[in-house]
């Protein structure tokens, strides 16, 4: 089953575009005066010292994936947090990465603060979809810093636009510009866990990858170091640390010693696993006893419908996913152990949640290289099967099959990017040993990511400051759920919550929910709304629109009112157009220098659409030069120009199994030279490459297939390759060992 570009963009939390519904534009409820977030039903604690706060966010983890939410996985750290605290089974998020983070960190709806869509594809023409948090939407770290906290973050940010991500500023929308004293992490999604493009504060960082490097381990190492530094220098103050894992977003990357852990555990298939999780969920009480298992999604396939080889490949993908999540659990355990060893854990409010539901981007059996399938065409299954042992390693960019995504979301329907429960109901665990909250209990009050900020402020006996950095904060739109920690049977205080993702819409109001799943390219007026009595129908299996047409009409109107209020309209759904529009406009000339900061992949010269010539001025001391001249992409798709033992090489990786190589006919003599690579297009996706030495041809190469600029998963570097391997023909970083003055790339635009 091919993965369409739309499905890929949804799975990477992409974007929306194409005018449909219209409405009065409003970015937020500016007419509302700032209000107190005090929760009258929360019993304030007598605090000798303000507690620390840690929020850990998992990526694309489904409702049932944690052991304490019904899975068979060994998630002992997650489960121990649940045993010491409270699990919420009716907690909701947006259906995509960036909007959830905006809600979580601001206490306001994503559209209202400018992040109604994925951050990289922000729109200059609509304030609700700009891709960054508006300045008066004071963030949690900004508020906490005003209240005396020290703040730090590690991991995924995903709240700044693409043109702000190259390390040269402006940095207003980076973590350190939005309240964090320190940040170590990455900007977007789909991060390579073996070769991530990292930053520390506002400077490119290059982690030491000499000893079996893995990003999740690195993030926890740095988290521990940040907290150590805090305890050394500011132990009289509380700290807030935000740990946002890249796991388990694709590519699924797992250390070798974890890959063997789950061998054979999923050979029975997703239908059996889903049924087993459903039974266990009822046994442990994480879902109501009357809950029904949602039917298989219409796009899904029964396990028995796969061939034996398809089952073998699909099972391996889930083994990798399970190992990825268990590895993440082990890393979080290291942070918990550190906090306990230093006497900090009991006095720390600890939140663990997922940013959205599990993703369906892997198609029928899963994928070895997601981007290849999305942009270059379906991976031939014979090739996929031959590469089964690459899954989870650095030689893959893999994703599991759609069937496993619905198992992850058990007992719910649909997936990430959908406003049905499978996309928006997420696990949430709250732990605070010294906070006198019950241990091991479950809460079923309906709440949302916008409610986290006011909840935390109540737990530390504070309100939103009247002024932060001299400005009055935009009114908080969330409702505290601190009351639920003390009162298990208390009714939900929240009244209304709207949802919108890529044209999918939903509204929850007083226990009822209306929801529609939009099909891209069709009129929004043709969308069919469904009605559920959510407080009695956990998994949305009893559709009631025919019985209660007036209730449905009422809810749809409430959605429209909320959409007007928070700037959701007009709706758009052309994801590919937005993605393509995100690529910076090509320039006629680019100049690169050795030792420069790496350049974002979408800002690199477009040698696919246009004829181009790369020119490098070098001074060679001898005829045995070695090192990288220019490199872009990775081993799944990229190119690099380098010298080895005096010969000039150009390697173009179209896919892992289609690699084009050229080598100069002779060594380059010592002295000053201009080396060149000329690429002339010979077709829509073909070209001819010529290696040049002082304008003379020294080698040629036919590029039978080329990839578009947005295909690559890694940026451009010059004079070395400290990032992802591409040709694998040398040991990185392979710094150019003689004098490389500059590289100029001319593009015939």
Buried (B, 14 or more C-beta within 10 A) or exposed (E): BEBBBBBBBBBBBBBBBBEBBEEEEBBBBEEEEBEEBBBEBBEEBEBEEBBBBBBBBBBBBBBBBBBBBBBBBBBBBBBBBBBBBBBBBBBBBBBBBBBBBBBBBBBBBBBBBBBBBBBBBBBEEBBBBBBBBBBBBBBBBBBBBBBEBBBBBBBBBBBBBBBBBBBEEEBEBBBBBBBBBBBBBBBBBBBBBBBBBBBBBBEBBBBEBEEEBBBBBBBBBBBBBBBEBBEEEBEEEBBBBBBBBBBBBBBBBBBEEBBEBBEEBBBEBBBEBBBBBBEBBBEBEBBBEEBBBBEBBEBBBEBEEBEEBBBBBBBBBBBBBBBBBBBBBBBBBBBBEBBEEEEBBBBBBBBBBBBBBBBBBBBBBBBBBBBBBBBBEBBEBEEBBEBBEBBBBBBBBBBBBBBBBBBBBBBBBBBBBBBBBBBBBBBBBBBBBBBEBEEEEBBBBBBBBBBBBBBBBBBBBBBBBEEBEEEEBBBBBBBBBBBBBBBEEBEBBBEBBBBBBBBBBBBBBEBBBBBBBBEBEEEBEEBEBBBBBBBEBBBBBEEBBEEBEEBBBBBBEBBBEBBBBBBBBBBBBBBBBBBBBBBBEBBEEBEBEBEBBBBBBBBBBBBBBBBBBBBBBBEBEEBBBBBBBBBBBBBBBBBBBBBBEBBBBBBBBBBBBEBBEBBBEEBBEBEEBBBBBBBBBEEEBEBBBBBBBEEEEBBEBEBBBBBBBBBBBBBBBBBBBBBBBBBEEBEBBBBBBBEBEBBBBBBEB
